[in-house]
Amino acid sequence: MTTPHREIRKPRQEHSVPWFWPFAAAIEFGEEGLRLFQDNVAFLTAAHLINAPLAPEWATPNRIDLELDTMRLRDFSTQRSSPRSTPVLIDPPYAGHSSSIADYAKGQSLVETLRAAGHDRIFVMDWKSATTDMKDYDIDKYLAEINVVVDDLRIPVHLVGLCQGGWMSAMYASRFPGRVRSLVLAGAPIDTSAGNGPIKQMAHRLPMGAYRDLVAAGGGRMRGEVMLAGWKNMHPGEQYLSKYIDLYEHIEDKCYVARSEHFERWYENPIDLPGRYYLQAIEELFKANRFAKGEFIGLGRKLSLKDIKVPLYLLAGEADDITTKEQMFEAEHLVGTIQSAIVKKLAPGGHIGLFMGSKALAETWSEIGHWMKSHENG
């Protein structure tokens, strides 16, 4: 027997003072007022959970293998894994959100997908939120600690870089080419001068003084909540109004509410970045594009993308407004990898969905997992 469909109604007028919203809506809707009042109370409870959520969690059991200044190395290896198997090392974005995007939820986990593709040794770099003591860490500090991780794993790795973790992984592969078996870059701004996305525009329009002021206001750190506000302002209608209207409309759909709360646990818990690292990335990478030009100095050497000669997989999102496909695919012409060993794919969807969307994981990342297995022996 099917349950009769009950039309979901929203208040006809915006009630701009949240304190009075449930009561105003109840009055406005007359005979349905009591039910609407109850729905609004449920909405306010759910809205609080998505606006001030608990800390994000990891979906797959793991253990901390290394504790370093910049990260915790999480080991997702299965019991049947062999130390001779080529490890997969995932470098998540260190751009204001938790690294748990690599293992977001059951059915939406890159770790889970790569396991299903036959990888038994999987490690994720869980980047730490910057404390005051970390405010002077620079890009070299992060490259050095990635090298500690790879050194500890003892054999070359399949390196998977997501977004900011992509340019960091490309830097590492340029600096230590013999330590990478294959390289996967997804949604990574390698050539920041390519295309004309909003991030490129923001980086070039604002003078460095504005970025320095933001870091100074954070006591030497770039505070996560400031960056989050910046991302939200790229889609203000969606971030500040639509998601709450959607939540209101689906308040009786417990699965929808649970999914919303789970996403907000990740999205609304931003992490802080060292001010020196952040300003270096803005000035040298996003403004001057020195890495793509072969002018960036990493751990004492000028880094050249031409030194990357390993099999390379480039993945971009069709609707990605954080990293445009041009910034990603231009890497094809900058690296030293032979053309036949480069795979390029443009996947449907936007930036975040590229790393944890069910469709992208099932179709594209499963393919990438098998592609890496085909390069297991170099």
C-alpha positions as YAML, in Angstrom:
chain: A
units: angstrom
residues:
- id: 1
  name: MET
  ca: [0.00, 0.00, 0.00]
- id: 2
  name: THR
  ca: [1.50, 3.33, -1.01]
- id: 3
  name: THR
  ca: [1.57, 6.32, 1.30]
- id: 4
  name: PRO
  ca: [-0.46, 9.27, -0.06]
- id: 5
  name: HIS
  ca: [1.80, 12.03, -1.36]
- id: 6
  name: ARG
  ca: [1.65, 15.14, 0.78]
- id: 7
  name: GLU
  ca: [2.66, 18.32, -0.98]
- id: 8
  name: ILE
  ca: [5.54, 20.09, 0.66]
- id: 9
  name: ARG
  ca: [4.92, 23.77, 1.07]
- id: 10
  name: LYS
  ca: [7.25, 26.60, 1.88]
- id: 11
  name: PRO
  ca: [6.38, 29.93, 3.45]
- id: 12
  name: ARG
  ca: [5.18, 32.40, 0.83]
- id: 13
  name: GLN
  ca: [7.26, 35.16, 2.36]
- id: 14
  name: GLU
  ca: [10.83, 35.22, 3.58]
- id: 15
  name: HIS
  ca: [10.89, 35.39, 7.38]
- id: 16
  name: SER
  ca: [14.17, 37.18, 7.81]
- id: 17
  name: VAL
  ca: [14.49, 36.75, 11.57]
- id: 18
  name: PRO
  ca: [15.26, 33.06, 12.15]
- id: 19
  name: TRP
  ca: [14.11, 33.20, 15.76]
- id: 20
  name: PHE
  ca: [10.50, 33.79, 14.65]
- id: 21
  name: TRP
  ca: [10.48, 31.65, 11.50]
- id: 22
  name: PRO
  ca: [8.66, 28.52, 12.79]
- id: 23
  name: PHE
  ca: [5.97, 30.58, 14.44]
- id: 24
  name: ALA
  ca: [5.46, 32.86, 11.43]
- id: 25
  name: ALA
  ca: [5.24, 29.90, 9.07]
- id: 26
  name: ALA
  ca: [2.71, 28.18, 11.32]
- id: 27
  name: ILE
  ca: [0.50, 31.28, 11.39]
- id: 28
  name: GLU
  ca: [0.80, 31.84, 7.64]
- id: 29
  name: PHE
  ca: [-0.35, 28.35, 6.75]
- id: 30
  name: GLY
  ca: [-3.48, 28.40, 8.90]
- id: 31
  name: GLU
  ca: [-4.95, 24.93, 9.45]
- id: 32
  name: GLU
  ca: [-1.67, 23.25, 8.57]
- id: 33
  name: GLY
  ca: [0.10, 25.42, 11.09]
- id: 34
  name: LEU
  ca: [0.71, 22.79, 13.76]
- id: 35
  name: ARG
  ca: [2.29, 20.31, 11.36]
- id: 36
  name: LEU
  ca: [4.35, 23.08, 9.78]
- id: 37
  name: PHE
  ca: [5.44, 24.23, 13.19]
- id: 38
  name: GLN
  ca: [6.62, 20.69, 13.97]
- id: 39
  name: ASP
  ca: [8.40, 20.46, 10.61]
- id: 40
  name: ASN
  ca: [10.10, 23.79, 11.23]
- id: 41
  name: VAL
  ca: [11.33, 22.68, 14.64]
- id: 42
  name: ALA
  ca: [12.75, 19.56, 12.98]
- id: 43
  name: PHE
  ca: [14.26, 21.79, 10.30]
- id: 44
  name: LEU
  ca: [15.95, 24.03, 12.84]
- id: 45
  name: THR
  ca: [17.43, 21.00, 14.57]
- id: 46
  name: ALA
  ca: [18.72, 19.60, 11.26]
- id: 47
  name: ALA
  ca: [19.91, 23.03, 10.11]
- id: 48
  name: HIS
  ca: [21.94, 23.35, 13.30]
- id: 49
  name: LEU
  ca: [23.58, 20.00, 12.58]
- id: 50
  name: ILE
  ca: [24.58, 21.06, 9.06]
- id: 51
  name: ASN
  ca: [25.66, 24.53, 10.21]
- id: 52
  name: ALA
  ca: [27.65, 23.42, 13.26]
- id: 53
  name: PRO
  ca: [28.32, 19.75, 12.53]
- id: 54
  name: LEU
  ca: [30.47, 17.18, 14.29]
- id: 55
  name: ALA
  ca: [34.00, 16.50, 13.00]
- id: 56
  name: PRO
  ca: [34.21, 14.38, 9.82]
- id: 57
  name: GLU
  ca: [34.89, 10.66, 10.09]
- id: 58
  name: TRP
  ca: [36.67, 8.09, 7.92]
- id: 59
  name: ALA
  ca: [34.49, 5.39, 6.38]
- id: 60
  name: THR
  ca: [37.03, 2.55, 6.22]
- id: 61
  name: PRO
  ca: [38.96, 1.06, 9.17]
- id: 62
  name: ASN
  ca: [42.57, 2.23, 9.21]
- id: 63
  name: ARG
  ca: [45.50, 2.80, 11.50]
- id: 64
  name: ILE
  ca: [47.97, 5.63, 11.94]
- id: 65
  name: ASP
  ca: [51.25, 4.42, 10.46]
- id: 66
  name: LEU
  ca: [53.28, 7.63, 10.89]
- id: 67
  name: GLU
  ca: [52.76, 10.79, 12.90]
- id: 68
  name: LEU
  ca: [54.65, 13.70, 11.33]
- id: 69
  name: ASP
  ca: [54.58, 17.46, 11.82]
- id: 70
  name: THR
  ca: [52.33, 18.07, 8.83]
- id: 71
  name: MET
  ca: [50.28, 14.87, 8.63]
- id: 72
  name: ARG
  ca: [49.15, 11.55, 9.97]
- id: 73
  name: LEU
  ca: [49.77, 8.75, 7.49]
- id: 74
  name: ARG
  ca: [46.71, 6.51, 7.49]
- id: 75
  name: ASP
  ca: [47.22, 2.88, 6.48]
- id: 76
  name: PHE
  ca: [44.20, 1.22, 4.83]
- id: 77
  name: SER
  ca: [46.07, -1.94, 3.82]
- id: 78
  name: THR
  ca: [44.20, -5.22, 3.94]
- id: 79
  name: GLN
  ca: [45.42, -8.28, 5.83]
- id: 80
  name: ARG
  ca: [46.32, -10.01, 2.60]
- id: 81
  name: SER
  ca: [48.59, -7.17, 1.43]
- id: 82
  name: SER
  ca: [52.22, -7.96, 0.65]
- id: 83
  name: PRO
  ca: [55.08, -5.55, 1.43]
- id: 84
  name: ARG
  ca: [56.26, -6.20, -2.13]
- id: 85
  name: SER
  ca: [53.03, -4.80, -3.62]
- id: 86
  name: THR
  ca: [53.28, -1.31, -5.03]
- id: 87
  name: PRO
  ca: [51.61, 1.00, -2.52]
- id: 88
  name: VAL
  ca: [49.00, 3.54, -3.53]
- id: 89
  name: LEU
  ca: [49.69, 6.86, -1.82]
- id: 90
  name: ILE
  ca: [46.79, 9.34, -1.91]
- id: 91
  name: ASP
  ca: [47.57, 13.03, -1.51]
- id: 92
  name: PRO
  ca: [44.22, 14.72, -0.70]
- id: 93
  name: PRO
  ca: [43.65, 18.45, -1.04]
- id: 94
  name: TYR
  ca: [45.30, 20.58, 1.64]
- id: 95
  name: ALA
  ca: [43.18, 23.57, 0.83]
- id: 96
  name: GLY
  ca: [40.86, 24.09, 3.76]
- id: 97
  name: HIS
  ca: [38.98, 20.79, 4.22]
- id: 98
  name: SER
  ca: [39.63, 17.43, 5.86]
- id: 99
  name: SER
  ca: [41.58, 14.76, 3.99]
- id: 100
  name: SER
  ca: [38.70, 12.37, 4.72]
- id: 101
  name: ILE
  ca: [37.27, 13.26, 1.30]
- id: 102
  name: ALA
  ca: [39.43, 10.32, 0.10]
- id: 103
  name: ASP
  ca: [37.31, 7.98, 2.25]
- id: 104
  name: TYR
  ca: [34.12, 9.96, 2.52]
- id: 105
  name: ALA
  ca: [31.43, 7.32, 3.03]
- id: 106
  name: LYS
  ca: [30.51, 3.76, 2.16]
- id: 107
  name: GLY
  ca: [29.82, 3.75, -1.56]
- id: 108
  name: GLN
  ca: [31.54, 7.12, -1.88]
- id: 109
  name: SER
  ca: [35.10, 6.22, -0.99]
- id: 110
  name: LEU
  ca: [38.16, 6.42, -3.21]
- id: 111
  name: VAL
  ca: [39.91, 4.03, -0.82]
- id: 112
  name: GLU
  ca: [37.07, 1.53, -1.17]
- id: 113
  name: THR
  ca: [37.06, 1.86, -4.97]
- id: 114
  name: LEU
  ca: [40.81, 1.29, -5.31]
- id: 115
  name: ARG
  ca: [40.58, -1.74, -3.02]
- id: 116
  name: ALA
  ca: [37.90, -3.19, -5.28]
- id: 117
  name: ALA
  ca: [40.26, -2.65, -8.22]
- id: 118
  name: GLY
  ca: [42.80, -4.95, -6.56]
- id: 119
  name: HIS
  ca: [45.00, -2.59, -4.52]
- id: 120
  name: ASP
  ca: [45.75, -4.04, -1.08]
- id: 121
  name: ARG
  ca: [48.27, -1.43, 0.13]
- id: 122
  name: ILE
  ca: [46.63, 1.99, 0.30]
- id: 123
  name: PHE
  ca: [47.85, 4.95, 2.32]
- id: 124
  name: VAL
  ca: [46.32, 8.41, 2.72]
- id: 125
  name: MET
  ca: [48.13, 11.52, 3.89]
- id: 126
  name: ASP
  ca: [45.83, 13.08, 6.48]
- id: 127
  name: TRP
  ca: [46.94, 16.71, 6.55]
- id: 128
  name: LYS
  ca: [46.83, 18.47, 9.91]
- id: 129
  name: SER
  ca: [45.13, 21.79, 10.52]
- id: 130
  name: ALA
  ca: [47.84, 24.38, 11.05]
- id: 131
  name: THR
  ca: [48.52, 25.42, 14.60]
- id: 132
  name: THR
  ca: [50.32, 28.62, 15.58]
- id: 133
  name: ASP
  ca: [53.56, 26.62, 15.73]
- id: 134
  name: MET
  ca: [53.05, 25.60, 12.07]
- id: 135
  name: LYS
  ca: [52.45, 29.08, 10.67]
- id: 136
  name: ASP
  ca: [55.92, 29.32, 9.09]
- id: 137
  name: TYR
  ca: [55.83, 25.93, 7.33]
- id: 138
  name: ASP
  ca: [56.43, 26.33, 3.60]
- id: 139
  name: ILE
  ca: [55.94, 24.08, 0.57]
- id: 140
  name: ASP
  ca: [59.38, 22.56, 1.12]
- id: 141
  name: LYS
  ca: [58.26, 21.30, 4.53]
- id: 142
  name: TYR
  ca: [55.41, 19.38, 2.94]
- id: 143
  name: LEU
  ca: [57.53, 18.00, 0.10]
- id: 144
  name: ALA
  ca: [60.10, 16.82, 2.64]
- id: 145
  name: GLU
  ca: [57.52, 14.97, 4.70]
- id: 146
  name: ILE
  ca: [56.01, 13.31, 1.63]
- id: 147
  name: ASN
  ca: [59.53, 12.10, 0.96]
- id: 148
  name: VAL
  ca: [59.73, 10.70, 4.50]
- id: 149
  name: VAL
  ca: [56.53, 8.76, 3.81]
- id: 150
  name: VAL
  ca: [57.75, 7.32, 0.49]
- id: 151
  name: ASP
  ca: [61.11, 6.50, 2.02]
- id: 152
  name: ASP
  ca: [59.32, 4.59, 4.80]
- id: 153
  name: LEU
  ca: [57.30, 2.61, 2.24]
- id: 154
  name: ARG
  ca: [60.64, 1.53, 0.71]
- id: 155
  name: ILE
  ca: [59.48, 1.14, -2.92]
- id: 156
  name: PRO
  ca: [58.16, 3.50, -5.60]
- id: 157
  name: VAL
  ca: [54.50, 4.38, -5.19]
- id: 158
  name: HIS
  ca: [51.42, 4.95, -7.30]
- id: 159
  name: LEU
  ca: [50.94, 8.62, -6.38]
- id: 160
  name: VAL
  ca: [47.40, 9.99, -6.55]
- id: 161
  name: GLY
  ca: [47.04, 13.76, -6.16]
- id: 162
  name: LEU
  ca: [43.65, 15.40, -5.70]
- id: 163
  name: CYS
  ca: [43.23, 19.14, -6.35]
- id: 164
  name: GLN
  ca: [45.98, 20.95, -4.37]
- id: 165
  name: GLY
  ca: [47.39, 17.51, -3.59]
- id: 166
  name: GLY
  ca: [47.81, 17.18, -7.36]
- id: 167
  name: TRP
  ca: [50.26, 20.03, -7.80]
- id: 168
  name: MET
  ca: [52.06, 18.92, -4.65]
- id: 169
  name: SER
  ca: [52.29, 15.36, -6.03]
- id: 170
  name: ALA
  ca: [53.51, 16.67, -9.38]
- id: 171
  name: MET
  ca: [56.17, 18.68, -7.55]
- id: 172
  name: TYR
  ca: [57.23, 15.56, -5.66]
- id: 173
  name: ALA
  ca: [57.36, 13.48, -8.86]
- id: 174
  name: SER
  ca: [59.47, 16.22, -10.49]
- id: 175
  name: ARG
  ca: [61.86, 16.39, -7.55]
- id: 176
  name: PHE
  ca: [62.10, 12.61, -6.96]
- id: 177
  name: PRO
  ca: [61.12, 10.96, -10.27]
- id: 178
  name: GLY
  ca: [62.59, 7.58, -9.33]
- id: 179
  name: ARG
  ca: [60.27, 7.22, -6.35]
- id: 180
  name: VAL
  ca: [57.00, 7.30, -8.30]
- id: 181
  name: ARG
  ca: [55.70, 4.31, -10.30]
- id: 182
  name: SER
  ca: [52.71, 6.10, -11.83]
- id: 183
  name: LEU
  ca: [51.09, 9.48, -11.30]
- id: 184
  name: VAL
  ca: [47.37, 10.30, -11.19]
- id: 185
  name: LEU
  ca: [46.37, 13.97, -11.11]
- id: 186
  name: ALA
  ca: [42.69, 14.82, -10.59]
- id: 187
  name: GLY
  ca: [41.26, 18.32, -10.59]
- id: 188
  name: ALA
  ca: [44.78, 19.68, -10.10]
- id: 189
  name: PRO
  ca: [45.75, 23.20, -11.21]
- id: 190
  name: ILE
  ca: [49.07, 22.42, -12.90]
- id: 191
  name: ASP
  ca: [49.10, 25.32, -15.36]
- id: 192
  name: THR
  ca: [47.34, 28.05, -13.40]
- id: 193
  name: SER
  ca: [47.44, 30.48, -16.33]
- id: 194
  name: ALA
  ca: [45.32, 28.22, -18.52]
- id: 195
  name: GLY
  ca: [41.57, 28.73, -18.87]
- id: 196
  name: ASN
  ca: [39.62, 31.49, -17.18]
- id: 197
  name: GLY
  ca: [38.02, 29.98, -14.07]
- id: 198
  name: PRO
  ca: [36.99, 31.94, -10.97]
- id: 199
  name: ILE
  ca: [40.03, 30.83, -8.96]
- id: 200
  name: LYS
  ca: [42.35, 32.25, -11.61]
- id: 201
  name: GLN
  ca: [40.37, 35.48, -11.64]
- id: 202
  name: MET
  ca: [40.38, 35.79, -7.83]
- id: 203
  name: ALA
  ca: [44.11, 35.11, -7.65]
- id: 204
  name: HIS
  ca: [44.97, 37.78, -10.21]
- id: 205
  name: ARG
  ca: [42.48, 40.47, -9.25]
- id: 206
  name: LEU
  ca: [43.39, 40.62, -5.58]
- id: 207
  name: PRO
  ca: [46.82, 42.14, -4.83]
- id: 208
  name: MET
  ca: [49.21, 40.16, -2.63]
- id: 209
  name: GLY
  ca: [48.63, 42.73, 0.10]
- id: 210
  name: ALA
  ca: [45.06, 41.52, 0.47]
- id: 211
  name: TYR
  ca: [46.19, 37.93, 0.99]
- id: 212
  name: ARG
  ca: [48.84, 39.05, 3.47]
- id: 213
  name: ASP
  ca: [46.18, 40.95, 5.39]
- id: 214
  name: LEU
  ca: [44.04, 37.81, 5.61]
- id: 215
  name: VAL
  ca: [46.98, 35.82, 6.95]
- id: 216
  name: ALA
  ca: [47.89, 38.58, 9.41]
- id: 217
  name: ALA
  ca: [44.29, 38.62, 10.65]
- id: 218
  name: GLY
  ca: [44.63, 34.88, 11.30]
- id: 219
  name: GLY
  ca: [47.76, 35.35, 13.41]
- id: 220
  name: GLY
  ca: [50.05, 34.05, 10.69]
- id: 221
  name: ARG
  ca: [47.66, 31.38, 9.43]
- id: 222
  name: MET
  ca: [45.04, 31.31, 6.70]
- id: 223
  name: ARG
  ca: [41.96, 30.42, 8.68]
- id: 224
  name: GLY
  ca: [39.71, 27.75, 7.25]
- id: 225
  name: GLU
  ca: [36.50, 29.64, 7.91]
- id: 226
  name: VAL
  ca: [37.76, 32.57, 5.82]
- id: 227
  name: MET
  ca: [38.53, 30.30, 2.87]
- id: 228
  name: LEU
  ca: [35.20, 28.53, 3.24]
- id: 229
  name: ALA
  ca: [33.40, 31.86, 3.03]
- id: 230
  name: GLY
  ca: [35.33, 32.55, -0.18]
- id: 231
  name: TRP
  ca: [34.25, 29.25, -1.75]
- id: 232
  name: LYS
  ca: [30.65, 29.83, -0.70]
- id: 233
  name: ASN
  ca: [30.62, 33.26, -2.30]
- id: 234
  name: MET
  ca: [31.29, 31.60, -5.66]
- id: 235
  name: HIS
  ca: [27.71, 30.21, -5.40]
- id: 236
  name: PRO
  ca: [26.05, 32.46, -2.80]
- id: 237
  name: GLY
  ca: [22.48, 31.54, -3.68]
- id: 238
  name: GLU
  ca: [23.15, 27.84, -3.29]
- id: 239
  name: GLN
  ca: [25.29, 28.12, -0.17]
- id: 240
  name: TYR
  ca: [23.35, 30.70, 1.80]
- id: 241
  name: LEU
  ca: [19.75, 30.02, 0.79]
- id: 242
  name: SER
  ca: [19.06, 27.07, -1.51]
- id: 243
  name: LYS
  ca: [20.54, 24.36, 0.71]
- id: 244
  name: TYR
  ca: [18.32, 25.45, 3.59]
- id: 245
  name: ILE
  ca: [15.26, 25.57, 1.35]
- id: 246
  name: ASP
  ca: [16.13, 22.08, 0.08]
- id: 247
  name: LEU
  ca: [16.54, 20.86, 3.65]
- id: 248
  name: TYR
  ca: [13.18, 22.36, 4.59]
- id: 249
  name: GLU
  ca: [11.47, 20.67, 1.64]
- id: 250
  name: HIS
  ca: [12.97, 17.27, 2.51]
- id: 251
  name: ILE
  ca: [12.73, 17.45, 6.29]
- id: 252
  name: GLU
  ca: [10.58, 14.31, 6.40]
- id: 253
  name: ASP
  ca: [13.04, 12.38, 4.22]
- id: 254
  name: LYS
  ca: [15.36, 10.95, 6.85]
- id: 255
  name: CYS
  ca: [17.86, 9.67, 4.24]
- id: 256
  name: TYR
  ca: [18.12, 13.11, 2.67]
- id: 257
  name: VAL
  ca: [18.66, 14.76, 6.05]
- id: 258
  name: ALA
  ca: [21.28, 12.17, 7.01]
- id: 259
  name: ARG
  ca: [23.15, 12.71, 3.72]
- id: 260
  name: SER
  ca: [23.05, 16.46, 4.25]
- id: 261
  name: GLU
  ca: [24.39, 16.16, 7.78]
- id: 262
  name: HIS
  ca: [27.16, 13.81, 6.64]
- id: 263
  name: PHE
  ca: [28.28, 16.17, 3.89]
- id: 264
  name: GLU
  ca: [28.23, 19.16, 6.20]
- id: 265
  name: ARG
  ca: [30.41, 17.30, 8.71]
- id: 266
  name: TRP
  ca: [33.07, 17.40, 6.03]
- id: 267
  name: TYR
  ca: [32.28, 20.72, 4.33]
- id: 268
  name: GLU
  ca: [31.58, 22.90, 7.37]
- id: 269
  name: ASN
  ca: [34.66, 21.79, 9.34]
- id: 270
  name: PRO
  ca: [37.42, 23.72, 7.57]
- id: 271
  name: ILE
  ca: [41.08, 23.42, 8.55]
- id: 272
  name: ASP
  ca: [43.68, 26.17, 8.83]
- id: 273
  name: LEU
  ca: [46.78, 26.50, 6.62]
- id: 274
  name: PRO
  ca: [50.23, 27.85, 7.48]
- id: 275
  name: GLY
  ca: [50.38, 31.46, 6.34]
- id: 276
  name: ARG
  ca: [53.79, 31.08, 4.73]
- id: 277
  name: TYR
  ca: [52.70, 28.02, 2.72]
- id: 278
  name: TYR
  ca: [49.49, 29.72, 1.63]
- id: 279
  name: LEU
  ca: [51.13, 32.98, 0.54]
- id: 280
  name: GLN
  ca: [53.88, 31.08, -1.28]
- id: 281
  name: ALA
  ca: [51.28, 29.09, -3.22]
- id: 282
  name: ILE
  ca: [49.30, 32.21, -4.13]
- id: 283
  name: GLU
  ca: [52.30, 34.25, -5.21]
- id: 284
  name: GLU
  ca: [54.50, 31.64, -6.88]
- id: 285
  name: LEU
  ca: [51.93, 29.24, -8.29]
- id: 286
  name: PHE
  ca: [48.65, 31.05, -8.86]
- id: 287
  name: LYS
  ca: [50.00, 34.48, -9.73]
- id: 288
  name: ALA
  ca: [53.42, 33.80, -11.29]
- id: 289
  name: ASN
  ca: [52.72, 30.19, -12.47]
- id: 290
  name: ARG
  ca: [56.36, 29.32, -11.70]
- id: 291
  name: PHE
  ca: [55.86, 25.56, -11.42]
- id: 292
  name: ALA
  ca: [54.41, 25.23, -14.93]
- id: 293
  name: LYS
  ca: [57.16, 27.53, -16.24]
- id: 294
  name: GLY
  ca: [59.91, 25.40, -14.67]
- id: 295
  name: GLU
  ca: [60.97, 28.20, -12.33]
- id: 296
  name: PHE
  ca: [59.80, 26.93, -8.93]
- id: 297
  name: ILE
  ca: [62.52, 25.92, -6.45]
- id: 298
  name: GLY
  ca: [61.64, 22.82, -4.45]
- id: 299
  name: LEU
  ca: [64.02, 21.41, -1.83]
- id: 300
  name: GLY
  ca: [66.94, 23.28, -3.32]
- id: 301
  name: ARG
  ca: [66.37, 22.40, -6.98]
- id: 302
  name: LYS
  ca: [64.51, 24.05, -9.83]
- id: 303
  name: LEU
  ca: [61.59, 21.75, -10.58]
- id: 304
  name: SER
  ca: [60.81, 20.78, -14.16]
- id: 305
  name: LEU
  ca: [57.68, 18.90, -15.15]
- id: 306
  name: LYS
  ca: [59.78, 17.43, -17.98]
- id: 307
  name: ASP
  ca: [61.43, 15.25, -15.33]
- id: 308
  name: ILE
  ca: [58.13, 13.39, -14.93]
- id: 309
  name: LYS
  ca: [58.40, 10.43, -17.30]
- id: 310
  name: VAL
  ca: [56.18, 7.88, -15.57]
- id: 311
  name: PRO
  ca: [52.72, 6.77, -16.81]
- id: 312
  name: LEU
  ca: [50.33, 9.67, -16.21]
- id: 313
  name: TYR
  ca: [46.56, 9.85, -15.82]
- id: 314
  name: LEU
  ca: [44.92, 13.29, -16.01]
- id: 315
  name: LEU
  ca: [41.34, 13.63, -14.77]
- id: 316
  name: ALA
  ca: [39.24, 16.79, -15.01]
- id: 317
  name: GLY
  ca: [35.63, 17.61, -14.19]
- id: 318
  name: GLU
  ca: [33.39, 18.90, -16.96]
- id: 319
  name: ALA
  ca: [31.63, 21.38, -14.65]
- id: 320
  name: ASP
  ca: [34.59, 22.02, -12.33]
- id: 321
  name: ASP
  ca: [34.75, 25.74, -11.51]
- id: 322
  name: ILE
  ca: [37.61, 25.34, -9.02]
- id: 323
  name: THR
  ca: [40.13, 23.77, -11.41]
- id: 324
  name: THR
  ca: [39.19, 24.18, -15.05]
- id: 325
  name: LYS
  ca: [39.97, 21.39, -17.48]
- id: 326
  name: GLU
  ca: [42.51, 23.63, -19.23]
- id: 327
  name: GLN
  ca: [44.58, 23.96, -16.05]
- id: 328
  name: MET
  ca: [44.58, 20.18, -15.72]
- id: 329
  name: PHE
  ca: [45.04, 19.02, -19.30]
- id: 330
  name: GLU
  ca: [47.79, 21.48, -20.17]
- id: 331
  name: ALA
  ca: [50.05, 19.21, -18.09]
- id: 332
  name: GLU
  ca: [50.05, 16.84, -21.06]
- id: 333
  name: HIS
  ca: [52.33, 19.25, -22.93]
- id: 334
  name: LEU
  ca: [54.57, 20.08, -19.97]
- id: 335
  name: VAL
  ca: [55.63, 16.64, -18.72]
- id: 336
  name: GLY
  ca: [58.30, 14.31, -20.09]
- id: 337
  name: THR
  ca: [55.99, 11.26, -20.23]
- id: 338
  name: ILE
  ca: [55.62, 9.86, -23.75]
- id: 339
  name: GLN
  ca: [52.24, 10.50, -25.33]
- id: 340
  name: SER
  ca: [51.27, 6.83, -25.41]
- id: 341
  name: ALA
  ca: [51.63, 6.62, -21.61]
- id: 342
  name: ILE
  ca: [49.29, 9.56, -20.91]
- id: 343
  name: VAL
  ca: [45.56, 9.12, -20.38]
- id: 344
  name: LYS
  ca: [43.23, 12.12, -20.30]
- id: 345
  name: LYS
  ca: [39.61, 11.94, -19.18]
- id: 346
  name: LEU
  ca: [36.91, 14.56, -18.80]
- id: 347
  name: ALA
  ca: [34.32, 13.28, -16.34]
- id: 348
  name: PRO
  ca: [30.81, 14.65, -15.81]
- id: 349
  name: GLY
  ca: [30.29, 16.76, -12.69]
- id: 350
  name: GLY
  ca: [32.06, 19.37, -10.63]
- id: 351
  name: HIS
  ca: [35.08, 19.60, -8.40]
- id: 352
  name: ILE
  ca: [34.11, 17.79, -5.19]
- id: 353
  name: GLY
  ca: [32.15, 15.12, -7.06]
- id: 354
  name: LEU
  ca: [35.31, 14.27, -8.98]
- id: 355
  name: PHE
  ca: [36.79, 12.78, -5.79]
- id: 356
  name: MET
  ca: [33.78, 11.35, -3.94]
- id: 357
  name: GLY
  ca: [30.82, 11.22, -6.32]
- id: 358
  name: SER
  ca: [29.32, 7.75, -6.69]
- id: 359
  name: LYS
  ca: [29.29, 7.92, -10.50]
- id: 360
  name: ALA
  ca: [32.87, 9.18, -10.79]
- id: 361
  name: LEU
  ca: [34.12, 6.50, -8.39]
- id: 362
  name: ALA
  ca: [32.23, 3.63, -10.00]
- id: 363
  name: GLU
  ca: [33.10, 4.52, -13.58]
- id: 364
  name: THR
  ca: [36.26, 6.62, -13.68]
- id: 365
  name: TRP
  ca: [38.19, 5.74, -10.52]
- id: 366
  name: SER
  ca: [37.58, 2.03, -10.95]
- id: 367
  name: GLU
  ca: [39.16, 2.40, -14.39]
- id: 368
  name: ILE
  ca: [42.06, 4.36, -12.86]
- id: 369
  name: GLY
  ca: [42.58, 1.62, -10.26]
- id: 370
  name: HIS
  ca: [42.93, -1.01, -12.99]
- id: 371
  name: TRP
  ca: [45.15, 1.33, -15.00]
- id: 372
  name: MET
  ca: [47.53, 1.62, -12.04]
- id: 373
  name: LYS
  ca: [47.56, -2.17, -11.64]
- id: 374
  name: SER
  ca: [48.63, -2.48, -15.28]
- id: 375
  name: HIS
  ca: [51.71, -0.39, -14.39]
- id: 376
  name: GLU
  ca: [52.52, -2.34, -11.24]
- id: 377
  name: ASN
  ca: [55.93, -3.47, -12.47]
- id: 378
  name: GLY
  ca: [57.07, -0.20, -13.99]
...
